[in-house]
Amino acid sequence: MIVRTFIIILLTFTTFSLDAQDITGRWIGGHLNSSKITLDLFQNKDSISGIGYVEFPEDIGHANVYIEGFLENGILEYQTKRILEQNVDSNFSLCFVLGKEHLKIKKNKMILEGSCISIDQKEECFSLSALEKYNKKTSFTFRKNDFFGRKVLPLDTVFVTNDTIEISIWDNLKEDGDIISFYMNEEKVLANYTLRHLQKKIKVVCKNGMNELILFAHNLGTEPPNTASISIKQNNKVLKEIILKSDMNKSESIIIKKE
């Protein structure tokens, strides 16, 4: 029998003030190159409940399912609990699943990416798994307040496991006199540094959960905006390379999540 699974994804997120972000609302996404899923979620403290509307490809049909989960340190474990309504081709089976999801932030958008496995006892559901991705439909602001009067735009998220990581910083374009400072969780870790082609290496300490590395521009150089290339290493392995740009009105950042 051909099998079609579906997954419901949930998660949470905390700011640096440790105030929990409410994920109540609508999420759009689904299985990569497969089912489309809309999630309507409700958060009550650490508990999550909601309804997932699953649209299968090729006119196979659709289903509504009820889901429950819980949040801990930005990681959600969830489970599909029951089928509320279904209109699916008889050659397909719906499989209950268990999942674990992580959060990424890109350009002030909350993105869920993860995977799940089937926990259904039906034979056709054994060993089934899937990858998926969701975007929160409403806009999202990572921090509540401006940073020294400037907006902050998180560009990407990198996941680490060590307390201390190494960051290399350099100007990969023309050396034009860019002067910058770097802040980790609003604490200065590199002060009034003039960017060069030669890489500057610093070590920074990560707390558990979300950390934010902010590029703060002190000038615009001769060719605005102020631009810095950075490389994030853990155990001598490059985890991420990214270019951050900042000016007198906005600072770009990268989220570093320690698991």
N, C-alpha and C positions, 0 to 999 in steps of 0.2 A: 504494500500500500504506500502511495506517495504521502509524505508528511509535510505539513507546514506548521512551523512553530511561531510563536509570537512572544515578545519580551516587553516588560514594563520597566522603565528606568526611573530612578529617583535619586536625589542627592541633596546634600546640604552644603552650606558654606559659611565661614565666619570671617568677620573683618578684624582689623588689628585692635579695635576697641572691644573685641570679643563678643559683640552683639550678634546674635544669630540672624542670618538673612533668611527671610521667609520665602520659601520656594513655592508657596501657594500660587497657582496660576496654570497657564496652558503652555505645553511643550510640544514642539513639532519635530518629527524626524522619523526614525524607524530603522529597520535592518538595512545594512548597506546593500544596494542593488537588489532590494527585495521589498518586503512589506512596508507600507507607510503607516505610521502610528501617531495618534494625537493623544497626549496625556493631559488630563485635568486633575491636578494634585491639590491636596489639602494637608497643611502641616499643623500639628498640635504638639508643641515642645519637640521632643525627639521622635515622635511618631508620625508616619506618613500614611495616608490612605488616598485612594483615587480611582478613577475609571480610565481605562485605555480603550480607544477606538482603533481597531486594526483593519486596514484595507489591504487585502492580498492582491498580488498582481494577476494579470491575465483573466480577469473576471471570475476569479475563484470564489470571491465573496468577501464578507466582513464579519467582525465580531466585536462585542463589548465585553470587557472583563473587569473584575474588581481586584485591586491590588493593595497590599499592605507592606510596610517596611519600617526600618528604624535607622536613625542617623548616629554616627559616632566619629568624631574627628574628621569630618568632611567626607566620610566614606559611608555609602548606603548599602545595606543588604536588604533585598526585597524579595517578594514572592507573589506570584499570581495565586489568588485564593479561589475564585469561582468565575464561571462564565455567566454573564448576565443575559446575553442575547447573542445568537449566531445565525448566520445565513451563509453557509459554506458548502462548496461542492462535496458530495459524499465520498470522493476519493481522497479527501484530505482530513487529517486529524489535528485537533488543537491540543497542544502539550503544555502542561504547567511547568513553570521554570523558576529557578533561583539565580539571582544575579548579584554582582558586586560592581559598583560604578565609581568613577573618579570624575573630578571637575577640572575643566580647563577654562581659562579666561582669555579671550582674544578680542582686542579693541572694544572693551566694555560689554562683551557678550558672554553669557554663561552657556557653556557647551558641555554636554554629557557624552562621554565616550566610554564604552565598556563592552562586556560580554556576559553571556548567561549560559547556563546548562539546564537541560531538562531534568526534572525530578519526577516526571510522570511514570507510572508503573506500566503503562501500555507498551507492548513490545515495539511498536513502530516509533516510540519516542526515545528509546534507549540511545545514549551517546550523542544526542543532538545538541548543538551549540550554535551561537550566532554572535556576530559583532554588530554594534549599532551606534547611532549618533543622534543627539537631540539638541535643539536650540530653544532657549526660552523666548517666547514670543514677544514679551514686553522688554523694554530697555533695562539695563542694569548698570548701577554705579558701584564700583568696587569700594571706594572710600566715601565717607560722608562729607568730609571737609576738603577744601583746597589745600595744597601743600605750598607754604610760603606764598599764598596768593595765586598759585597757578593750578590749573586743572592737571590731573594725572590720568594718562591713558595706558593701561596695561596691554601690551602687545601679544604676550604669549605666556605659557605656563611650562615649567620644567619640574620633573619629579626627582627628588634626591632621597637618600637614606642616611647620609653622614651628617654629623653635627657641624662639621667644618668643610667648606668647599673652596676650591681655588677659582678665581675669576681673573681672566686676562683682558686688558683694555687697551685699545689702540685706534689710530686713525688710519683706515685703509684707503683713504682718498688723498687729496692734497693736504699737507700740513699747513693749515691756515690760521693757526693761533687760537683754536678752540680751547677755552678754559672751562673745566667741568668739576663738579663734585658728585660723588655717589653716596646715596643714603640706603642703608639696609634697615627696614622697619623704622624709618625716620631718625636713625642714628647715623651720623656721618662716618663712612668707612674709607673715603678718599677725598681729600680737601684741596680745592683750588689747583687742580692738576691740568697742565697744558698737554693736550693729546699729541702723540708722536706716532711715527710708523713702528717704532720699537715698542713691543708689548710691555705694559705695566702689569705685574702680577700682584694680586692681593688675596688674602684669605679672609673669609667672612664666616660668622657663626650663624647657623640656622636654628630657629626654635621649631618645635613640633607644630605641624599644621602649615598655615599660609605665611609666607614671607614676601616682602615686596622690595625689589632693588630698583631705585629711582635714579635716573640721570637728570641732574640739575645743571642748567646752563648758566654760566656767569657772563658770557658774552655770545656773540654770533659769529666770531671769526671774520674772515674776509669773504667767505662764501657761505651764507646762512642756508639752513639752520645749523646749529651745533650738532655734529654727528659723531657717534662713537660706536665702534665694533666691539662686541664682548664675546668671550668664550667662557662657558661654565664647565668646569671639570670636577670629577669625583673619582678618586682612586686612579688618577692619571688618565682617565677616559673622558673625552669630550662628550658632554651630554647635549649641549645646545650652543649654536653660534647664532647671533642675532645682531642687527644694527638698530640702535636706539637714536632717536632724534628729539631734540628739545630746543625751545626758544624762550622768549621772555614771558610768554603767556601759557605755555603747556610743557609738561614734562612727560616723557614716555618711560615705561617701566616694564619689568618682567616679573612674573609671579614665580616664586620658588617654593614648592610644596614639599616639606619634609614628612616622609611617611614612617 
